[in-house]
Amino acid sequence: MGVTKEGVESSLTSKLNPSHLEVIDTSGGCGASFAIEIVTDQFEGKRLLERHRIVNAALQEEMKHIHALSIKKALTPEQWKQQQEAKKSQLAA
């Protein structure tokens, strides 16, 4: 049985309470491969590897069925805000 995009979103939302979450099924629909962007307060004070471990732990059950998980962004709300402001500045220039 494959994992769904909605299942991944639900697990991450309930366990990490993200302020931003984007989950993309990169497997073509079979649920074996996902790309994730996640922003949560739980990443405060954590290095990138620790943040990835937090995401993997939140998806412990799903990871039994997922072949590939690409965590594109794992940011704190402040880091996310800075990135969004930098994007706006670039677009305005």
Gaussian input, Z-matrix of N, CA and C with variables (Angstrom, degrees):
# hf/3-21g

backbone

0 1
 N
 C     1     B1
 C     2     B2     1     A1
 N     3     B3     2     A2     1     D1
 C     4     B4     3     A3     2     D2
 C     5     B5     4     A4     3     D3
 N     6     B6     5     A5     4     D4
 C     7     B7     6     A6     5     D5
 C     8     B8     7     A7     6     D6
 N     9     B9     8     A8     7     D7
 C    10    B10     9     A9     8     D8
 C    11    B11    10    A10     9     D9
 N    12    B12    11    A11    10    D10
 C    13    B13    12    A12    11    D11
 C    14    B14    13    A13    12    D12
 N    15    B15    14    A14    13    D13
 C    16    B16    15    A15    14    D14
 C    17    B17    16    A16    15    D15
 N    18    B18    17    A17    16    D16
 C    19    B19    18    A18    17    D17
 C    20    B20    19    A19    18    D18
 N    21    B21    20    A20    19    D19
 C    22    B22    21    A21    20    D20
 C    23    B23    22    A22    21    D21
 N    24    B24    23    A23    22    D22
 C    25    B25    24    A24    23    D23
 C    26    B26    25    A25    24    D24
 N    27    B27    26    A26    25    D25
 C    28    B28    27    A27    26    D26
 C    29    B29    28    A28    27    D27
 N    30    B30    29    A29    28    D28
 C    31    B31    30    A30    29    D29
 C    32    B32    31    A31    30    D30
 N    33    B33    32    A32    31    D31
 C    34    B34    33    A33    32    D32
 C    35    B35    34    A34    33    D33
 N    36    B36    35    A35    34    D34
 C    37    B37    36    A36    35    D35
 C    38    B38    37    A37    36    D36
 N    39    B39    38    A38    37    D37
 C    40    B40    39    A39    38    D38
 C    41    B41    40    A40    39    D39
 N    42    B42    41    A41    40    D40
 C    43    B43    42    A42    41    D41
 C    44    B44    43    A43    42    D42
 N    45    B45    44    A44    43    D43
 C    46    B46    45    A45    44    D44
 C    47    B47    46    A46    45    D45
 N    48    B48    47    A47    46    D46
 C    49    B49    48    A48    47    D47
 C    50    B50    49    A49    48    D48
 N    51    B51    50    A50    49    D49
 C    52    B52    51    A51    50    D50
 C    53    B53    52    A52    51    D51
 N    54    B54    53    A53    52    D52
 C    55    B55    54    A54    53    D53
 C    56    B56    55    A55    54    D54
 N    57    B57    56    A56    55    D55
 C    58    B58    57    A57    56    D56
 C    59    B59    58    A58    57    D57
 N    60    B60    59    A59    58    D58
 C    61    B61    60    A60    59    D59
 C    62    B62    61    A61    60    D60
 N    63    B63    62    A62    61    D61
 C    64    B64    63    A63    62    D62
 C    65    B65    64    A64    63    D63
 N    66    B66    65    A65    64    D64
 C    67    B67    66    A66    65    D65
 C    68    B68    67    A67    66    D66
 N    69    B69    68    A68    67    D67
 C    70    B70    69    A69    68    D68
 C    71    B71    70    A70    69    D69
 N    72    B72    71    A71    70    D70
 C    73    B73    72    A72    71    D71
 C    74    B74    73    A73    72    D72
 N    75    B75    74    A74    73    D73
 C    76    B76    75    A75    74    D74
 C    77    B77    76    A76    75    D75
 N    78    B78    77    A77    76    D76
 C    79    B79    78    A78    77    D77
 C    80    B80    79    A79    78    D78
 N    81    B81    80    A80    79    D79
 C    82    B82    81    A81    80    D80
 C    83    B83    82    A82    81    D81
 N    84    B84    83    A83    82    D82
 C    85    B85    84    A84    83    D83
 C    86    B86    85    A85    84    D84
 N    87    B87    86    A86    85    D85
 C    88    B88    87    A87    86    D86
 C    89    B89    88    A88    87    D87
 N    90    B90    89    A89    88    D88
 C    91    B91    90    A90    89    D89
 C    92    B92    91    A91    90    D90
 N    93    B93    92    A92    91    D91
 C    94    B94    93    A93    92    D92
 C    95    B95    94    A94    93    D93
 N    96    B96    95    A95    94    D94
 C    97    B97    96    A96    95    D95
 C    98    B98    97    A97    96    D96
 N    99    B99    98    A98    97    D97
 C   100   B100    99    A99    98    D98
 C   101   B101   100   A100    99    D99
 N   102   B102   101   A101   100   D100
 C   103   B103   102   A102   101   D101
 C   104   B104   103   A103   102   D102
 N   105   B105   104   A104   103   D103
 C   106   B106   105   A105   104   D104
 C   107   B107   106   A106   105   D105
 N   108   B108   107   A107   106   D106
 C   109   B109   108   A108   107   D107
 C   110   B110   109   A109   108   D108
 N   111   B111   110   A110   109   D109
 C   112   B112   111   A111   110   D110
 C   113   B113   112   A112   111   D111
 N   114   B114   113   A113   112   D112
 C   115   B115   114   A114   113   D113
 C   116   B116   115   A115   114   D114
 N   117   B117   116   A116   115   D115
 C   118   B118   117   A117   116   D116
 C   119   B119   118   A118   117   D117
 N   120   B120   119   A119   118   D118
 C   121   B121   120   A120   119   D119
 C   122   B122   121   A121   120   D120
 N   123   B123   122   A122   121   D121
 C   124   B124   123   A123   122   D122
 C   125   B125   124   A124   123   D123
 N   126   B126   125   A125   124   D124
 C   127   B127   126   A126   125   D125
 C   128   B128   127   A127   126   D126
 N   129   B129   128   A128   127   D127
 C   130   B130   129   A129   128   D128
 C   131   B131   130   A130   129   D129
 N   132   B132   131   A131   130   D130
 C   133   B133   132   A132   131   D131
 C   134   B134   133   A133   132   D132
 N   135   B135   134   A134   133   D133
 C   136   B136   135   A135   134   D134
 C   137   B137   136   A136   135   D135
 N   138   B138   137   A137   136   D136
 C   139   B139   138   A138   137   D137
 C   140   B140   139   A139   138   D138
 N   141   B141   140   A140   139   D139
 C   142   B142   141   A141   140   D140
 C   143   B143   142   A142   141   D141
 N   144   B144   143   A143   142   D142
 C   145   B145   144   A144   143   D143
 C   146   B146   145   A145   144   D144
 N   147   B147   146   A146   145   D145
 C   148   B148   147   A147   146   D146
 C   149   B149   148   A148   147   D147
 N   150   B150   149   A149   148   D148
 C   151   B151   150   A150   149   D149
 C   152   B152   151   A151   150   D150
 N   153   B153   152   A152   151   D151
 C   154   B154   153   A153   152   D152
 C   155   B155   154   A154   153   D153
 N   156   B156   155   A155   154   D154
 C   157   B157   156   A156   155   D155
 C   158   B158   157   A157   156   D156
 N   159   B159   158   A158   157   D157
 C   160   B160   159   A159   158   D158
 C   161   B161   160   A160   159   D159
 N   162   B162   161   A161   160   D160
 C   163   B163   162   A162   161   D161
 C   164   B164   163   A163   162   D162
 N   165   B165   164   A164   163   D163
 C   166   B166   165   A165   164   D164
 C   167   B167   166   A166   165   D165
 N   168   B168   167   A167   166   D166
 C   169   B169   168   A168   167   D167
 C   170   B170   169   A169   168   D168
 N   171   B171   170   A170   169   D169
 C   172   B172   171   A171   170   D170
 C   173   B173   172   A172   171   D171
 N   174   B174   173   A173   172   D172
 C   175   B175   174   A174   173   D173
 C   176   B176   175   A175   174   D174
 N   177   B177   176   A176   175   D175
 C   178   B178   177   A177   176   D176
 C   179   B179   178   A178   177   D177
 N   180   B180   179   A179   178   D178
 C   181   B181   180   A180   179   D179
 C   182   B182   181   A181   180   D180
 N   183   B183   182   A182   181   D181
 C   184   B184   183   A183   182   D182
 C   185   B185   184   A184   183   D183
 N   186   B186   185   A185   184   D184
 C   187   B187   186   A186   185   D185
 C   188   B188   187   A187   186   D186
 N   189   B189   188   A188   187   D187
 C   190   B190   189   A189   188   D188
 C   191   B191   190   A190   189   D189
 N   192   B192   191   A191   190   D190
 C   193   B193   192   A192   191   D191
 C   194   B194   193   A193   192   D192
 N   195   B195   194   A194   193   D193
 C   196   B196   195   A195   194   D194
 C   197   B197   196   A196   195   D195
 N   198   B198   197   A197   196   D196
 C   199   B199   198   A198   197   D197
 C   200   B200   199   A199   198   D198
 N   201   B201   200   A200   199   D199
 C   202   B202   201   A201   200   D200
 C   203   B203   202   A202   201   D201
 N   204   B204   203   A203   202   D202
 C   205   B205   204   A204   203   D203
 C   206   B206   205   A205   204   D204
 N   207   B207   206   A206   205   D205
 C   208   B208   207   A207   206   D206
 C   209   B209   208   A208   207   D207
 N   210   B210   209   A209   208   D208
 C   211   B211   210   A210   209   D209
 C   212   B212   211   A211   210   D210
 N   213   B213   212   A212   211   D211
 C   214   B214   213   A213   212   D212
 C   215   B215   214   A214   213   D213
 N   216   B216   215   A215   214   D214
 C   217   B217   216   A216   215   D215
 C   218   B218   217   A217   216   D216
 N   219   B219   218   A218   217   D217
 C   220   B220   219   A219   218   D218
 C   221   B221   220   A220   219   D219
 N   222   B222   221   A221   220   D220
 C   223   B223   222   A222   221   D221
 C   224   B224   223   A223   222   D222
 N   225   B225   224   A224   223   D223
 C   226   B226   225   A225   224   D224
 C   227   B227   226   A226   225   D225
 N   228   B228   227   A227   226   D226
 C   229   B229   228   A228   227   D227
 C   230   B230   229   A229   228   D228
 N   231   B231   230   A230   229   D229
 C   232   B232   231   A231   230   D230
 C   233   B233   232   A232   231   D231
 N   234   B234   233   A233   232   D232
 C   235   B235   234   A234   233   D233
 C   236   B236   235   A235   234   D234
 N   237   B237   236   A236   235   D235
 C   238   B238   237   A237   236   D236
 C   239   B239   238   A238   237   D237
 N   240   B240   239   A239   238   D238
 C   241   B241   240   A240   239   D239
 C   242   B242   241   A241   240   D240
 N   243   B243   242   A242   241   D241
 C   244   B244   243   A243   242   D242
 C   245   B245   244   A244   243   D243
 N   246   B246   245   A245   244   D244
 C   247   B247   246   A246   245   D245
 C   248   B248   247   A247   246   D246
 N   249   B249   248   A248   247   D247
 C   250   B250   249   A249   248   D248
 C   251   B251   250   A250   249   D249
 N   252   B252   251   A251   250   D250
 C   253   B253   252   A252   251   D251
 C   254   B254   253   A253   252   D252
 N   255   B255   254   A254   253   D253
 C   256   B256   255   A255   254   D254
 C   257   B257   256   A256   255   D255
 N   258   B258   257   A257   256   D256
 C   259   B259   258   A258   257   D257
 C   260   B260   259   A259   258   D258
 N   261   B261   260   A260   259   D259
 C   262   B262   261   A261   260   D260
 C   263   B263   262   A262   261   D261
 N   264   B264   263   A263   262   D262
 C   265   B265   264   A264   263   D263
 C   266   B266   265   A265   264   D264
 N   267   B267   266   A266   265   D265
 C   268   B268   267   A267   266   D266
 C   269   B269   268   A268   267   D267
 N   270   B270   269   A269   268   D268
 C   271   B271   270   A270   269   D269
 C   272   B272   271   A271   270   D270
 N   273   B273   272   A272   271   D271
 C   274   B274   273   A273   272   D272
 C   275   B275   274   A274   273   D273
 N   276   B276   275   A275   274   D274
 C   277   B277   276   A276   275   D275
 C   278   B278   277   A277   276   D276

   B1=1.4591
   B2=1.5161
   B3=1.3274
   B4=1.4536
   B5=1.5148
   B6=1.2992
   B7=1.4552
   B8=1.5299
   B9=1.3238
   B10=1.4668
   B11=1.5259
   B12=1.3117
   B13=1.4601
   B14=1.5324
   B15=1.3326
   B16=1.4684
   B17=1.5308
   B18=1.3289
   B19=1.4597
   B20=1.5156
   B21=1.3321
   B22=1.4662
   B23=1.5283
   B24=1.3223
   B25=1.4653
   B26=1.5227
   B27=1.3239
   B28=1.4624
   B29=1.5300
   B30=1.3223
   B31=1.4652
   B32=1.5225
   B33=1.3269
   B34=1.4642
   B35=1.5237
   B36=1.3281
   B37=1.4590
   B38=1.5313
   B39=1.3163
   B40=1.4651
   B41=1.5258
   B42=1.3176
   B43=1.4693
   B44=1.5184
   B45=1.3380
   B46=1.4600
   B47=1.5235
   B48=1.3291
   B49=1.4661
   B50=1.5366
   B51=1.3243
   B52=1.4661
   B53=1.5258
   B54=1.3387
   B55=1.4574
   B56=1.5259
   B57=1.3171
   B58=1.4657
   B59=1.5158
   B60=1.3199
   B61=1.4568
   B62=1.5174
   B63=1.3194
   B64=1.4582
   B65=1.5229
   B66=1.3206
   B67=1.4599
   B68=1.5178
   B69=1.3314
   B70=1.4586
   B71=1.5223
   B72=1.3286
   B73=1.4636
   B74=1.5192
   B75=1.3267
   B76=1.4675
   B77=1.5249
   B78=1.3296
   B79=1.4631
   B80=1.5216
   B81=1.3221
   B82=1.4510
   B83=1.5183
   B84=1.3338
   B85=1.4548
   B86=1.5103
   B87=1.3301
   B88=1.4715
   B89=1.5289
   B90=1.3404
   B91=1.4560
   B92=1.5164
   B93=1.3126
   B94=1.4601
   B95=1.5244
   B96=1.3400
   B97=1.4579
   B98=1.5272
   B99=1.3372
   B100=1.4602
   B101=1.5165
   B102=1.3323
   B103=1.4575
   B104=1.5298
   B105=1.3333
   B106=1.4615
   B107=1.5206
   B108=1.3274
   B109=1.4623
   B110=1.5162
   B111=1.3392
   B112=1.4597
   B113=1.5262
   B114=1.3355
   B115=1.4551
   B116=1.5233
   B117=1.3343
   B118=1.4674
   B119=1.5281
   B120=1.3349
   B121=1.4652
   B122=1.5218
   B123=1.3184
   B124=1.4648
   B125=1.5322
   B126=1.3377
   B127=1.4619
   B128=1.5327
   B129=1.3355
   B130=1.4660
   B131=1.5266
   B132=1.3325
   B133=1.4587
   B134=1.5263
   B135=1.3282
   B136=1.4752
   B137=1.5201
   B138=1.3208
   B139=1.4584
   B140=1.5258
   B141=1.3310
   B142=1.4628
   B143=1.5279
   B144=1.3173
   B145=1.4623
   B146=1.5279
   B147=1.3304
   B148=1.4705
   B149=1.5321
   B150=1.3127
   B151=1.4626
   B152=1.5303
   B153=1.3074
   B154=1.4716
   B155=1.5256
   B156=1.2994
   B157=1.4726
   B158=1.5246
   B159=1.3294
   B160=1.4660
   B161=1.5268
   B162=1.3382
   B163=1.4659
   B164=1.5237
   B165=1.3294
   B166=1.4638
   B167=1.5259
   B168=1.3294
   B169=1.4647
   B170=1.5256
   B171=1.3350
   B172=1.4661
   B173=1.5299
   B174=1.3273
   B175=1.4653
   B176=1.5264
   B177=1.3089
   B178=1.4694
   B179=1.5277
   B180=1.3111
   B181=1.4699
   B182=1.5254
   B183=1.3366
   B184=1.4616
   B185=1.5257
   B186=1.3443
   B187=1.4668
   B188=1.5278
   B189=1.3162
   B190=1.4641
   B191=1.5329
   B192=1.3535
   B193=1.4637
   B194=1.5284
   B195=1.3379
   B196=1.4674
   B197=1.5218
   B198=1.3206
   B199=1.4606
   B200=1.5248
   B201=1.3339
   B202=1.4605
   B203=1.5230
   B204=1.3399
   B205=1.4554
   B206=1.5198
   B207=1.3185
   B208=1.4601
   B209=1.5179
   B210=1.3214
   B211=1.4632
   B212=1.5246
   B213=1.3271
   B214=1.4650
   B215=1.5226
   B216=1.3263
   B217=1.4645
   B218=1.5177
   B219=1.3267
   B220=1.4602
   B221=1.5257
   B222=1.3274
   B223=1.4594
   B224=1.5214
   B225=1.3408
   B226=1.4556
   B227=1.5260
   B228=1.3246
   B229=1.4668
   B230=1.5318
   B231=1.3239
   B232=1.4629
   B233=1.5348
   B234=1.3241
   B235=1.4644
   B236=1.5326
   B237=1.3313
   B238=1.4619
   B239=1.5306
   B240=1.3308
   B241=1.4681
   B242=1.5328
   B243=1.3263
   B244=1.4687
   B245=1.5278
   B246=1.3229
   B247=1.4644
   B248=1.5259
   B249=1.3304
   B250=1.4592
   B251=1.5195
   B252=1.3320
   B253=1.4686
   B254=1.5287
   B255=1.3249
   B256=1.4676
   B257=1.5361
   B258=1.3195
   B259=1.4683
   B260=1.5258
   B261=1.3379
   B262=1.4729
   B263=1.5134
   B264=1.3322
   B265=1.4639
   B266=1.5250
   B267=1.3262
   B268=1.4581
   B269=1.5364
   B270=1.3177
   B271=1.4616
   B272=1.5306
   B273=1.3235
   B274=1.4548
   B275=1.5290
   B276=1.3182
   B277=1.4858
   B278=1.5146
   A1=109.63
   A2=116.58
   A3=121.46
   A4=112.45
   A5=114.67
   A6=122.41
   A7=107.31
   A8=116.46
   A9=119.71
   A10=110.75
   A11=115.09
   A12=121.87
   A13=109.45
   A14=115.47
   A15=120.88
   A16=111.32
   A17=116.82
   A18=120.55
   A19=112.07
   A20=116.32
   A21=121.28
   A22=109.26
   A23=116.87
   A24=121.16
   A25=111.17
   A26=116.34
   A27=121.17
   A28=111.57
   A29=116.68
   A30=120.42
   A31=111.22
   A32=116.84
   A33=119.86
   A34=111.34
   A35=116.94
   A36=120.71
   A37=111.09
   A38=116.78
   A39=119.77
   A40=112.24
   A41=117.84
   A42=120.17
   A43=113.98
   A44=118.15
   A45=120.41
   A46=114.36
   A47=117.86
   A48=123.03
   A49=111.97
   A50=117.73
   A51=119.77
   A52=113.25
   A53=115.27
   A54=120.05
   A55=110.10
   A56=116.94
   A57=123.12
   A58=107.55
   A59=116.31
   A60=121.08
   A61=108.93
   A62=115.07
   A63=120.78
   A64=107.32
   A65=115.66
   A66=122.02
   A67=107.69
   A68=115.84
   A69=121.38
   A70=108.46
   A71=116.23
   A72=121.24
   A73=107.41
   A74=116.72
   A75=121.51
   A76=112.00
   A77=116.22
   A78=120.63
   A79=112.97
   A80=117.01
   A81=119.25
   A82=112.67
   A83=116.60
   A84=120.47
   A85=116.75
   A86=118.24
   A87=118.88
   A88=112.68
   A89=117.66
   A90=120.64
   A91=114.67
   A92=118.28
   A93=120.49
   A94=113.01
   A95=117.25
   A96=120.00
   A97=109.99
   A98=115.64
   A99=120.89
   A100=111.12
   A101=116.03
   A102=123.74
   A103=106.53
   A104=116.06
   A105=120.75
   A106=111.19
   A107=115.64
   A108=124.33
   A109=104.94
   A110=117.16
   A111=119.30
   A112=110.14
   A113=114.59
   A114=122.65
   A115=107.00
   A116=116.93
   A117=120.23
   A118=110.88
   A119=115.29
   A120=121.62
   A121=111.56
   A122=117.03
   A123=120.56
   A124=112.40
   A125=117.20
   A126=120.31
   A127=112.81
   A128=117.51
   A129=120.93
   A130=109.98
   A131=115.85
   A132=121.64
   A133=114.81
   A134=117.10
   A135=121.48
   A136=109.92
   A137=115.84
   A138=120.25
   A139=109.04
   A140=115.85
   A141=121.36
   A142=112.42
   A143=117.57
   A144=120.10
   A145=111.21
   A146=116.75
   A147=120.65
   A148=110.97
   A149=116.36
   A150=120.57
   A151=110.28
   A152=116.25
   A153=119.92
   A154=110.38
   A155=116.93
   A156=120.25
   A157=111.36
   A158=116.79
   A159=121.12
   A160=110.00
   A161=116.71
   A162=121.07
   A163=110.09
   A164=116.77
   A165=120.19
   A166=111.62
   A167=117.09
   A168=120.40
   A169=111.03
   A170=116.66
   A171=120.91
   A172=111.16
   A173=115.73
   A174=120.79
   A175=111.98
   A176=116.57
   A177=121.59
   A178=112.87
   A179=118.16
   A180=121.02
   A181=111.33
   A182=115.73
   A183=120.51
   A184=111.88
   A185=116.42
   A186=120.75
   A187=112.30
   A188=117.75
   A189=120.94
   A190=111.02
   A191=116.20
   A192=121.43
   A193=113.43
   A194=116.34
   A195=120.35
   A196=108.84
   A197=115.75
   A198=121.48
   A199=111.60
   A200=117.03
   A201=121.07
   A202=110.37
   A203=115.57
   A204=121.73
   A205=107.54
   A206=116.04
   A207=121.70
   A208=108.25
   A209=116.33
   A210=120.94
   A211=106.48
   A212=115.45
   A213=121.58
   A214=111.91
   A215=115.95
   A216=121.38
   A217=108.66
   A218=115.65
   A219=122.95
   A220=105.52
   A221=115.42
   A222=120.90
   A223=112.95
   A224=114.91
   A225=120.78
   A226=107.03
   A227=118.11
   A228=119.68
   A229=112.78
   A230=117.73
   A231=120.54
   A232=111.42
   A233=116.86
   A234=120.27
   A235=110.67
   A236=116.47
   A237=121.61
   A238=110.09
   A239=115.66
   A240=121.22
   A241=110.04
   A242=116.89
   A243=120.64
   A244=110.92
   A245=117.76
   A246=121.08
   A247=111.07
   A248=116.69
   A249=120.67
   A250=110.75
   A251=116.41
   A252=120.16
   A253=110.60
   A254=117.56
   A255=121.62
   A256=110.28
   A257=117.10
   A258=120.85
   A259=110.67
   A260=116.01
   A261=120.80
   A262=110.49
   A263=117.36
   A264=121.63
   A265=110.73
   A266=116.77
   A267=121.15
   A268=110.58
   A269=116.16
   A270=120.03
   A271=111.51
   A272=115.95
   A273=120.72
   A274=111.76
   A275=116.44
   A276=120.60
   A277=112.50
   D1=130.84
   D2=-179.43
   D3=-83.30
   D4=163.34
   D5=177.58
   D6=-94.27
   D7=143.44
   D8=179.29
   D9=-100.21
   D10=157.27
   D11=175.02
   D12=-57.42
   D13=-42.42
   D14=-179.98
   D15=-64.56
   D16=-36.45
   D17=177.94
   D18=-65.58
   D19=-41.32
   D20=177.44
   D21=-65.01
   D22=-45.87
   D23=178.95
   D24=-59.36
   D25=-44.03
   D26=-178.86
   D27=-62.49
   D28=-45.94
   D29=-179.69
   D30=-63.30
   D31=-45.92
   D32=-178.96
   D33=-67.08
   D34=-38.32
   D35=179.96
   D36=-65.97
   D37=-45.16
   D38=-177.00
   D39=-71.44
   D40=-30.89
   D41=-175.35
   D42=-95.89
   D43=-28.94
   D44=-174.74
   D45=-117.65
   D46=-8.55
   D47=177.70
   D48=46.38
   D49=59.10
   D50=-176.53
   D51=-72.55
   D52=148.82
   D53=173.61
   D54=-86.78
   D55=-19.00
   D56=173.15
   D57=-144.21
   D58=134.48
   D59=177.97
   D60=-147.74
   D61=127.07
   D62=174.06
   D63=-130.52
   D64=121.76
   D65=177.90
   D66=-119.41
   D67=126.38
   D68=179.35
   D69=-120.05
   D70=125.63
   D71=175.05
   D72=-79.38
   D73=107.50
   D74=-178.02
   D75=-96.54
   D76=11.04
   D77=-177.07
   D78=-94.95
   D79=-2.22
   D80=-176.25
   D81=81.89
   D82=16.49
   D83=175.01
   D84=108.32
   D85=-8.27
   D86=-178.13
   D87=-85.85
   D88=-8.51
   D89=174.99
   D90=79.73
   D91=22.21
   D92=-177.97
   D93=-100.44
   D94=-9.27
   D95=-174.43
   D96=-148.56
   D97=130.73
   D98=-177.67
   D99=-137.05
   D100=149.59
   D101=170.66
   D102=-116.20
   D103=137.92
   D104=-173.05
   D105=-132.48
   D106=138.81
   D107=165.09
   D108=-118.90
   D109=128.34
   D110=-179.21
   D111=-142.38
   D112=138.83
   D113=178.49
   D114=-126.78
   D115=122.42
   D116=-179.54
   D117=-152.52
   D118=149.09
   D119=175.90
   D120=-61.32
   D121=-24.29
   D122=-176.69
   D123=-66.44
   D124=-11.31
   D125=177.95
   D126=-88.31
   D127=-6.33
   D128=-179.13
   D129=-55.56
   D130=129.65
   D131=176.68
   D132=75.75
   D133=4.40
   D134=-177.79
   D135=-104.51
   D136=142.45
   D137=174.53
   D138=-79.51
   D139=167.35
   D140=-174.50
   D141=-55.81
   D142=-44.91
   D143=-179.45
   D144=-61.38
   D145=-40.80
   D146=177.83
   D147=-64.09
   D148=-37.52
   D149=179.21
   D150=-65.28
   D151=-42.30
   D152=178.00
   D153=-64.13
   D154=-38.49
   D155=177.50
   D156=-64.02
   D157=-37.94
   D158=177.92
   D159=-62.28
   D160=-44.61
   D161=179.14
   D162=-63.66
   D163=-45.90
   D164=179.58
   D165=-62.15
   D166=-38.50
   D167=178.39
   D168=-66.28
   D169=-38.11
   D170=178.66
   D171=-65.43
   D172=-26.55
   D173=-179.29
   D174=-106.92
   D175=28.08
   D176=-175.39
   D177=-51.87
   D178=-48.30
   D179=-179.37
   D180=-68.27
   D181=-44.14
   D182=-179.26
   D183=-63.77
   D184=-34.42
   D185=-177.07
   D186=-63.63
   D187=-18.94
   D188=176.46
   D189=-65.78
   D190=-20.74
   D191=-176.17
   D192=-117.80
   D193=-9.09
   D194=-178.64
   D195=-91.29
   D196=131.50
   D197=179.30
   D198=-84.73
   D199=-39.24
   D200=-177.42
   D201=-141.54
   D202=132.27
   D203=176.90
   D204=-128.05
   D205=117.52
   D206=179.02
   D207=-108.43
   D208=112.81
   D209=178.30
   D210=-93.47
   D211=96.59
   D212=-175.24
   D213=-69.71
   D214=-41.85
   D215=178.10
   D216=-141.87
   D217=135.15
   D218=174.06
   D219=-136.04
   D220=92.33
   D221=-169.31
   D222=-121.36
   D223=158.55
   D224=169.54
   D225=-81.87
   D226=161.68
   D227=177.79
   D228=-56.98
   D229=-37.32
   D230=179.38
   D231=-66.45
   D232=-42.18
   D233=177.30
   D234=-63.02
   D235=-40.64
   D236=178.95
   D237=-62.19
   D238=-45.84
   D239=179.60
   D240=-58.91
   D241=-44.64
   D242=179.83
   D243=-62.84
   D244=-41.17
   D245=178.79
   D246=-64.10
   D247=-42.01
   D248=-179.49
   D249=-65.87
   D250=-40.13
   D251=178.91
   D252=-66.74
   D253=-38.46
   D254=178.05
   D255=-64.62
   D256=-39.46
   D257=177.54
   D258=-62.75
   D259=-44.28
   D260=179.35
   D261=-61.73
   D262=-40.57
   D263=179.89
   D264=-64.49
   D265=-40.19
   D266=179.65
   D267=-66.38
   D268=-40.26
   D269=-179.88
   D270=-67.93
   D271=-33.24
   D272=-178.48
   D273=-76.49
   D274=-23.28
   D275=-176.77
   D276=-74.31

